[in-house]
Structure formats: structure tokens, C-alpha cells
Amino acid sequence: MPLKPARTFSTSPYRPVITHSTLRRLLPGFTVSSLGDGMAVVAVSWLAIEIAPAAERGMWVALAAAAYTLSGAVGAVLLGRLLRHRSPARLVVCDALLRATALGAIPVCHALGMLSIELYVVLLATSSLLHSWGQAGVHTLLARLLPERDHLAGNAVLSGIGSLSTVFGPPLAGALILWGGAATVIAVDAATFLVLAATFLFGVPHDAAPAPRESGSRAAGFAVIRRTPALLGLLALSFAFFCLFGPVYVALPLYVSDGLGAPAGLLAAFYTAFGVGAVLGSVLTGYLGRLPMRPAATGIVVAFGLFMLPTGLGAPTAVAVAGFAAAGLLWPPYAALSTALFQRSAPRDLLPRTLAASSAVRVLAVPLGTALGGPLVAGLGARETLLVSAASIAVLGLAAAGAARAWTRRRP
């Protein structure tokens, strides 16, 4: 009996990832930074609620949430010529340092009484300018350090760390908001990005995953996706999925604060429940390598929408939170499976730009959906917006499954 855990670990798909000499040095820093991001999920919208004019809170919450990621899509396209020859580790360092600087300016300005809602949105947008390149650097480095058979497990480990951050980050954020305000949480988030920058700066050997001699235009990553039907279809599904989920980031905080009259702790509970489900989903993801990609992706989207429905239908809080937990269970498998397909299908020398292009589209989707959340909440109400978002996601998955089946039948 005592030997069973050892045998289980030795055959686990996660063992090559956790025991890899370089990844073992990088994962702690990535974990710290992810925890900061988990805290920021609550703090970014809550600080906007605190400093925005009362009559315009819905609009500014939407703009703040969108700004935190939206400019990453712009940076993916416009900064390709500057960044395409940098090693994956350097891409992560550049992103982390910019985030630390821009986010660190927010609590400083707040302490000096200089933080207007407009300046807040500008600083959030600046912090995310290199987000797509940072994500591309992480997944490119992972793809080069691990053999192809371990890509899915590696993606699942990263996704699992992110999921754990949504379990522990929101409660920590709620406690810190009560103690020092939302600006304090953002200051902590900025500090965690300094840890991430130091980890990748000193933890990756200089000769590990060197920058490739890439050729082609700065749009080469988009060209790879356009030429590969499987990647193009998956990216289109991801864009629509994330866009339809975007309004939740506006509607949920307002539903909690105004519709339910609850404190930030309940908002943190929703995000924590999602994170608990995501942790379990991350553990399961490594064992899904034999699943066909497209049916698995479309099935996940359908189920995700169905699990989000209770909140939009005004179900009791416990049921709504449980629905978020069930939806969270599906998030890591979708992210890891779709990323693995890109890692395996894109040419090695164009992988960073292909991943950056994919990340740009995905990063653009959520803020666009979030920006639509403001008008939707104003026109329909917070709970009704949550209902529309959930139902639309389920319908999207069904439509994608039908389209994929019809395309398969037409193939010779």
C-alpha cells in the first residue's frame, strides 16, 4: 500500500513537467504572479466602483475590466517587429516589468489623491500592452522544453496554477479590500509581477529555447492560422465564447453589489467557486489527451453555458455559486486542449508569433464582450445580462458542433 502513491506519481502525465529542471525553477514565480492576478480579478472592478461617479459606474466598470486586457491585442499586432526576435523568456520579462510599473503607479496615484477614473483606465490599459507576447513566451518556452506528448500536461499545470489563484486570490483580495482598500490589492499584484520578471530573467539558462531566426511579415502568425482550418475554426469558436462571457465581468459585480445588496465577499465567493472547479478541471485535463479536439471543445462550450444559467435565472445564491463551480471545471480543459493544438500545428520558427496572434484574438474577445456589458446592464439589468450571456454561450456551442459535423460530411 505505501508504494501506490509513488507508482501513481511515476505514471502521472504531470511528472515530466513538475520534475523538469528549468520548469521547476520557473513554476514558483509563475504561481506568485498568478496569485496576484487572482486578487486583481476582484480589485480591478471594485476600485472602479469606488472611484467612478455613481451614475456612470456600469460604464466605467466595463471600461476598467476591458482596459486591463484589451491593449494586449493591439500590442500583439503593432509590436511584432520589435519583439519577434526576443527569446520566449525575455518576452515574459518585458511583459512582467511593464505590468509591475503601470499597476504600481495606480496605488501611488491613489495615495496622492491623483487617481481619477480616466487615469485609472489608462494605467490598466498600459499594463496589458505586452500581455499577448508574455503569454506567447510562456507557452512557447513550455513547448520547446517539453516533448510534444507532454504539451497538454504542461498547459494543464499552468492552467491549474491559474485556477488555484482564483481559489485563494479573491478571498485574500476581499480581506485586503476591507483592510486597506482595493488600491492595496493592486499594489500587491504589481509586486508579484516583479517576482515573475526575476524568475524568468534568472531561472532560464541563456541557451535554453533561444530566439529563432524568424522570417516573414509581422502578420505571419495570422497567416499560419488562416491556412490551417482546424486552428481557424477553433480560434473563431474561442473568440465568440470569450466575447459572450465578457459581460459577466460587468454584470456579476453589479448584480452582487446592487441586485443582492451584498459585500465584496460574495463576489469573491463566486470567483473562488469558479476557481475550485477549475482546479479540479486542471487535474483532469492531463488525462484527456486521447479526446478528439473539436467535439471536446464544442461540448465544453455547451455545458459551460448551461452551468452559468442558474445565476441569470435568479436561483438561490448557493445554487448560483455551485453553477459557477461547475463551469470552472470546464475552463482548464478548453484552454489546455486548444493551446496544445496550436503548439502542435504551428511551425516551430513561427510558434511565438502564431501564439501571440491567437492570444491577441482571444484577449480582444473578452474586453469586447465586457465593453458590451455596460450597455447591456443599462438596458436589461445585471441579472438579465447574466442570463443572456449564459444562454448565448450554450447556443454557440450547439451551433459550432452542427457546423463542424456538416463540414466533416462535405469533406471528400
Buried (B, 14 or more C-beta within 10 A) or exposed (E): EEEEEEEEEEEBBBBBBBEBEBBEBBBBBBBBBBBBBBBBBBBBBBBBBBBBEEEEBBBBBBBBBBBBBBBBBBBBBEBBEEBBEBBBBBBBBBBBBBBBBBBBBBBEBBEEEEBEBEBBBBBBBBBBBBBBBBBBBBBBBBBBBBEEEBBBBBBBBBBBBBBBBBBBBBBBBBBBBEEEBBBBBBBBBBBBBBBBBBBBBEBBEEEBBEBBEBEBEBEBBBBBBEEBEEBBBBBBBBBBBBBBBBBBBBBBBBBBBBBBEBEBBBBBBBBBBBBBBBBBBBBEBBBBBEBEBBEBBBBBBBBBBBBBBBBBBBBEBEEBBBBBBBBBBBBBBBBBBBBBBBBEBBEEEBBBBBBBBBBBBBBBBBBBBBBBBBBBBBEBBBBBBBBBBBBBBBBBBBBBBEBBEEEEEEEE
